[in-house]
């Protein structure tokens, strides 16, 4: 995984997706600066050790945030009512609020820590 791959992915997007992805990337790294960047499943992803915390992607009709766990979106469903979503992604036209991204990432990182303790 490398930062350069993420730079390239974002640079190859058209506006406004390019700007939205840049802002989301900055936000994710402000929330958790220790995350490693790279490409996972064809999209920019942010890892804590070997586990993906979240990913972002440009899509035809905007951008998407992927928590890499279906239960994260379900757990925060009341915070997400005004957003379009699928089981695995939250869709947005403008960058998500920092407080929401923090909640999504925290939920996912707790899952990762619980999983590691079970091993």
C-alpha positions as CSV (number, residue, x, y, z in Angstrom):
1,X,0.0,0.0,0.0
2,X,1.3,3.4,-0.8
3,X,0.4,7.1,-0.6
4,X,1.4,7.5,-4.3
5,X,-1.3,5.1,-5.4
6,X,-3.9,7.1,-3.6
7,X,-2.4,10.4,-5.1
8,X,-2.8,8.8,-8.6
9,X,-6.3,7.6,-8.0
10,X,-7.5,11.0,-6.8
11,X,-5.6,12.9,-9.6
12,X,-7.4,10.8,-12.2
13,X,-10.9,11.8,-11.1
14,X,-12.9,14.6,-12.5
15,X,-14.3,17.5,-10.5
16,X,-16.1,17.7,-8.1
17,X,-15.2,14.2,-7.1
18,X,-11.4,15.0,-7.1
19,X,-11.9,17.8,-4.6
20,X,-14.3,15.8,-2.5
21,X,-11.9,12.9,-2.3
22,X,-9.0,15.2,-1.4
23,X,-11.0,16.7,1.4
24,X,-12.2,13.4,2.7
25,X,-8.6,12.0,2.7
26,X,-7.4,15.0,4.7
27,X,-10.3,14.6,7.1
28,X,-9.6,10.9,7.7
29,X,-5.9,11.5,8.3
30,X,-6.7,14.4,10.7
31,X,-8.9,12.0,12.7
32,X,-6.4,9.2,12.8
33,X,-2.9,10.3,11.5
34,X,-1.4,6.8,12.0
35,X,-3.4,5.2,9.3
36,X,-1.5,3.8,6.3
37,X,-2.8,4.8,2.9
38,X,-3.0,2.6,-0.2
39,X,-5.4,0.9,-2.6
40,X,-7.6,-2.0,-1.5
41,X,-10.3,-3.4,-3.7
42,X,-9.5,-0.8,-6.3
43,X,-10.2,2.2,-4.1
44,X,-8.2,4.5,-1.7
45,X,-8.1,2.7,1.7
46,X,-6.8,3.6,5.1
47,X,-5.4,0.8,7.3
48,X,-4.7,0.3,10.9
49,X,-2.0,-2.4,10.9
50,X,-3.4,-5.0,8.5
51,X,-7.1,-4.1,8.8
52,X,-8.9,-1.6,6.6
53,X,-10.6,1.1,8.7
54,X,-12.3,2.8,5.7
55,X,-12.1,3.6,2.0
56,X,-13.3,6.4,-0.3
57,X,-14.2,6.2,-3.9
58,X,-15.4,8.3,-6.8
59,X,-18.5,7.0,-8.5
60,X,-20.6,8.2,-11.5
61,X,-23.0,10.1,-9.3
62,X,-20.7,11.4,-6.6
63,X,-18.4,9.8,-4.0
64,X,-18.7,7.0,-1.5
65,X,-17.3,6.2,2.0
66,X,-16.8,2.5,2.8
67,X,-16.4,1.4,6.4
68,X,-15.4,-2.1,5.3
69,X,-18.0,-3.6,7.6
70,X,-21.7,-3.8,7.0
71,X,-22.5,-3.5,10.7
72,X,-20.9,0.0,11.0
73,X,-23.6,1.7,8.9
74,X,-26.3,-0.3,10.7
75,X,-25.0,0.7,14.1
76,X,-25.1,4.4,13.2
77,X,-28.3,4.3,11.2
78,X,-29.9,7.2,13.1
79,X,-26.9,9.5,12.2
80,X,-27.2,8.5,8.5
81,X,-30.9,9.0,7.7
82,X,-30.2,12.0,5.4
83,X,-27.6,10.1,3.3
84,X,-28.1,7.7,0.5
85,X,-26.5,4.4,1.3
86,X,-26.2,0.7,0.4
87,X,-25.3,-2.1,2.8
88,X,-21.6,-1.3,2.5
89,X,-21.3,2.4,1.5
90,X,-22.4,5.8,2.3
91,X,-22.9,8.1,-0.7
92,X,-22.2,11.8,-0.7
93,X,-22.0,14.8,-3.1
94,X,-20.1,17.0,-0.6
95,X,-17.6,15.9,2.0
96,X,-19.1,14.3,5.1
97,X,-19.0,16.2,8.4
98,X,-16.0,15.5,10.5
99,X,-18.1,14.4,13.5
100,X,-19.8,11.8,11.4
101,X,-16.6,10.5,9.8
102,X,-15.1,10.3,13.4
103,X,-18.1,8.2,14.5
104,X,-17.9,5.9,11.5
105,X,-14.1,5.4,11.9
106,X,-14.4,4.9,15.7
107,X,-17.1,2.3,15.3
108,X,-14.9,0.4,12.8
109,X,-11.7,0.7,14.9
110,X,-13.5,-0.7,17.9
111,X,-14.6,-3.7,15.8
112,X,-11.0,-4.2,14.7
113,X,-9.7,-4.0,18.3
114,X,-12.3,-6.5,19.5
115,X,-11.5,-8.9,16.7
116,X,-7.8,-8.7,17.6
117,X,-8.5,-9.4,21.3
118,X,-10.4,-12.6,20.4
119,X,-7.4,-14.0,18.6
